[in-house]
């Protein structure tokens, strides 16, 4: 659990901050009303403090000394102040604060606390800064690092393409316009052929006075444009706006692909993704195992404990299956049926894996309505590609039903096709 330091001498503001922090149970809030208390807390926290939200003027630190102290401890710092002063704002940003928030009501405090969560998310976002000027590139990179982004750099467009290939997890690229070999506009135009706007955010930057340059950048693929020189606030506003838009799209896409109960992929997404995997397996003559899993006697949970507990059980089972089979295409197909497509596994390896999963699931204890439960499953597995993925799944379903008819808790596969099991 990350620790957050909040330093504020106003009882009213502190009350608001305490209430707001209740909305973020993932953080441990450490409260101080003076610089002396803040110093004591920092000295006692061996695990370190993730971020700080501090008042600029305290009784024992009237001139912002607490900001200097917290920054000296390498703690990302958001400053709260009762008045806006342009000179003071510039001085604080030059010192390296994350942001400067004026106390203008509850929204300001909500925004300040939300910034802490944004900093945590930024730790997992990689950005690429492209600029042939060492000074300019370092300046922009430092702005990103101040907000805890992972930063990589490139000296021009050609270098940037190489860096992107080496770092496919880059989410945002900020590029200067005027560079040798390949300028920023050419870079954006070339990359947009490969990367959609929801795959890679690209922001153009230039100090040139041409009014058409921003339109040219955006028209040919940039998500946004910044004109030099820019204030840190404008830089962060544009960067965060684009990232949050991307995150919203990713969230919508994620929810559209998922089963609302278990969080696994749902049936329609499974078939769409499976058809591409199936096609690749056919073209490359690679093994492709398809399995259909059904939880044995699951209907008894609903009958004995009610559908609400049945839903809880399904969530727990799905979580377990995800932890063991998540590297493959796994989906909740319907009720207590699960589909898994295991590219690269032949029949023998797929059956051995599922048998291990079956044993591990059976060994888990699930507490349902106060009772300890164990869950078992029957499964059908086939590497017979048939004429389509639909037919391959149908064959796996046929095998699964054979396993159920034979008493359950077993796996039927291609090797059992000739056995005297009930069809």
N, C-alpha and C positions, 0 to 999 in steps of 0.2 A: 504494500500500500504506500503510495507516494505521499510525502508530507508537504503541506503548504503552510507557509508562514504568513499570517495576517497581522499587520501592525497598525493600530488605529486608536487614538485617544478619545474620540467621541463615543459616548455610550450609545447614542442613537444609531450612528453608522455601524458600530460594532454589532448591535442587535440585528441590523439588516444583514450584515455579512454572515453572522452565525446562522441565520435562517436560510440564506442562499446556499451556504455550504452543505446544508442537510440534503440538498438536491444532488449532491455529488458524493455519495457514500464510498466511492472508490478512493477518496482522498482522506487523509488524516489532517484536520485543521489544527494549527498551533497558533494560539492567540496571544498577542502582546499589546499593551497599552502605552509602552514607552520604549525608547531605544535600549535602555538598560535591560528590560525584560527580553527584548529581541536578542540582544547579545547573549544573555544567559541561555535562552532556548537554543540558539545556534551552536553554542559551545557544548551543549549536552547531547545534541543529535548526531551521534556517530555515523548513522546511516546516510546522513546528508538530507538536505531539503531540496525538493524539486523546483519550487518556484516561490516567489514572495509577492505579496500585495501590500504596499506600505504607504502610509500617509507621509506627505512631504514635510509637514511641519508638526513636530511633537514638542511637548513642554521641555524635555531634556535634549531636544535636537531641533531647534527652531529654524535652522537654515538648510535642512535636507541632509544632515549628517548621516541619518539612518540609511539613506539611499546609497551613499558612498560606502558605508560599512557592508551592506548586503551585497552590493556589486563586487566588493573586494573578496567576498566569500565565494565568488563564481556562481551566484544564484540568480537565475533570470528574474528580473524585477519589473513589476508593473506599479506605476506611481499613481496615487490618488491625491488630488489637491483641490482646495476649495475655490481657487481662482485660476484663470487662464492668463499666462504671461508668456508672450512670444519669445523673449530673451531666455527665460527660464526653460521653456520647452526645448529650445535649441541646445541649451547647455546639457539638459538631461539626456537627450538623444545622443549627443556627442560622448557622453559618459558610457553609453551602451545599454540604456534601459530598453525593455521590450515595448512598452507603450506608456502613454501619459493620459490619464482619464480625469476629467473635471467632475467634481461632485455636483451633478445636476439632477438629482432624483434617483429613484430606484433603478431606472433603465441603465444609468451609468454604472451602478454597482453590479447589476446583472451582466453587463458587457464585460466588466473587469474580471469577474469570476469565470465567465465563459472563456476568456482568453487563456486561462490556465489549462482547460480541457483542450483548447486548440493547440497549445504548445505540446501537449502529450501526443496528439495525433501527428503533429509535424515531425516528430522523431522518426516516424515510419515512412516519411515521404522523401524521395530522392529527387533533387533538382539539378539541372545542368545550366551553368552560366557560360555563355559564349561571347568572348570579346578579345580582340587582339591587343588591347591596352591592358598591361599588367595592373596598373593602378585602378582602372575602372572595374576590371574583372574582380579584383580583390575586394573592392568596396562593395559591390553587389553581393559577392559571396559572403562577406561578413554580415550584411543585412539579413541574408537568409539564415546564417548560422545563429544569429542573435535570437531568432525564433525557432531554433533547434532543428531546422531542416538538415537532412543529409545533403552535402554539396559536392558535386564534381565539376571540373572546369575544362574548357576547350578554348584554343586560341583563334580558331576560325571555323567556317562551315565544314570544311573537309575533316578537320580534327573532331568536330562535333559528331559527325556521322559515325566515325570510328568509336567514339566514346559511347554513343547510343547502342551500337551493336554489342559492346562489351558490358553494358548496363541496361538490359531490357526492362528493368523495373523503374526507370526514370519516368516520373509523372508530369514534370514541368520543365520546359526549356525557355530560358530568357536569353535573347540574342541581340547583340548590337547590329546596326545596319551596315556601316562602312568597315569592311574587313577584306584582307587580301585573299586570293585563291577562290573563295566562295563567300559572298556577302550574306548578310542576314536574311534579305528578301529571297535570294536564291535558295538558301537553306530551308526556310519555311515552305516555299513552293515545292521543293523536292521531297521534303519529309511528309507533306500532306498527302502525297500519292500513297504512302504506306500507312500512315497513322491517321486515324479518325480524330476529330476534336474531342471525343470522349475517351480516347486512348492516350493522347499526349497534348497537354496544354502548351501552347507556344505564345510567348509575349515578345513583341518587337520593341527595341529601344533605340533611340537616336537623338543626337544633339543637333541635327541639321534642321534648318528652319522651314523646309518645304512642307506646306500644309497638306499636300497630297500624299505624303509618305505614310501617314497613319492609315489612310484609306487604302493605299496600295497593299500594305501589310495585311490588313484585315480581310480585304477582298480576296487575297490569294492564300488564305488559310490561317492567319494568326488569330488567336482568341482575343488578344488585346494589344494595346500599344502604350508605351510610356515615353514621354519626351524629357530629355535631360535638360537641365538638372531637375530632379524631382525630390520632393520631401519624403522622409521615411514613411509618414502616414499614408501618402498617396501610393507609395510602393507596396506597403503591406495591405492596404485596402484592395488594390487590384489583384494582388497575388491571392489573398484569402478568398476574395469573391469568386475567382475562377476555380480555386480548389474546392470550395464548398459547393459550387455548381456541379463540378465533376463528381463529388461525393454523393450528391443528391441523385444524380443520374445512376451512379453505381448502386445506390440503395434501391432505387426503383427497379433497376434491372435485376438485382438480386432477389427482391421480393416477387418479381414476376416469374422467376424460375423455380421458386421454392414451394414446397408443401407448407401450408400455413401452420400445421400442427407440429411437425417434427423438425422442420428446417432443412430436410433433405430435398434434393431435386424432386420435382413432381413428374408425373407420368408423361405429359406432353413434352417437357424439356428433355426427358430421358430419350424419347424416340427421336427427337430432332438431332441430339448430339450423337446418339447411337448409330444413326444412318451414316454419318460421316466417318465414324470409327470403323463401321462395317465395310464401307467402301474402301478405306485405306487398307484394311486387312486383306481384302480380296485382291487389290492391285499389287500389294507387296508380298502376297502369299505368306502372311503371318498368322500365328494361332490367335484365336479370339474365343474366349470362353464366356458363355452367357449363363447366368444362374438366376433362378427364381426361388426366393425364400419365403416360407410361410410359417408364422409362429404357431406352434401346436397348441390346441385347446384354448386359444386366446378368448374365444367367445365366453368362456366361463368367468373371466374377469369382469366383463360387462354384466353378466347375469348375477354374479355374487356380490359385486361391489359397486356397480353402476358405471355408466359411460364416462363420468368424469375421471374415475380412477383408471378406467380403460385408456383414456387419453394420456394420463400421466405415465402409465406403463409403456405405451407406444413411444412416447418421448424418450424415456429411459432406454428402451431397446434400440431406438434409432441412434441415440448418442453412442451407445456401445458399438453398434455396427459401423458407424462413421469412424470411430477411433481405430477400428480394425480393417476396414475396407475402403476408407476415404480416399486412398490413392487411385482408386478405380472409379468408374462412373456408377454411382450408387443412387437409387431413387426409391421413394415410397410410391408404389404403384397404385395400391388400393387397400384401404383398411389395414390388415396385418400382412399384406404382401409387399415384398421388397425385390427390386430388380438390381442386379449388378453385372456390369460388362467388364470383363478382365482382359484387356488387350495384352498380348504377349504371353499369356499362360495357356499351355496345352491342357488337355483334359485331366491328366494325372496331377499336375501341379494345382490346377483349379480346385479339384476335389480335395486334395490334401490341405489346401488353404482353408476351404470352407469347413472341413472337418475340425480343424484347429479352432476356427471361429465358433463353431457349434459348442465345442468343449469349454471354451473360455466364457461364452455367454451363459452356459448351464451352470458354471461355477460361481457366477455373480449372484449376490443377494439383492433383491429388489424389495424395498419396503412399500407395500401397497395396502393402504387403509389399516396400517398398524401391523400387518402380517408380513412375514418374510416369504418371498416368492422366488422360484427359480423358473427361468423360461428356456424352452427347447424349440428347435425348429426342424422342419423338413425342407429339403431343397432338391431341385432338379438342375443338373448342369449339362450343357452340351457345347461341343466345339464344332458341331456340324453346322456350317454356314447356311445350308439350305439355299433358297433363291432370294431371300431378303432377311433383314433383321427381324421383321415381323414374324416370319416363319420360324426363325431360330428361337425367338422368345416363346412362340407357341409350343415348340418341341420341349423347351425347358419347363414350361407349365405342365405339359403332359407327364414328364418325369417326376415333377414335384407332386402331382396328384397320385402317381403310383406310390411314392414314398408315404404319403398320407394314408392311402388305402392299406398299405402294408403295416400300419401301426404307428407311423410317425417317428420322429427323432432319428431320421436317417437321410442319406443323400443317394439319389438315383442319377446315374450319368449314362453316357453313351455306351460304356462297357456293360451296362445292365440291360441294354435294349432287348436282348434275346431272352432274358430271364422270365420266369413264369410269374411275373407280378401282374396284378390286376390292372387293366387299362382304364 
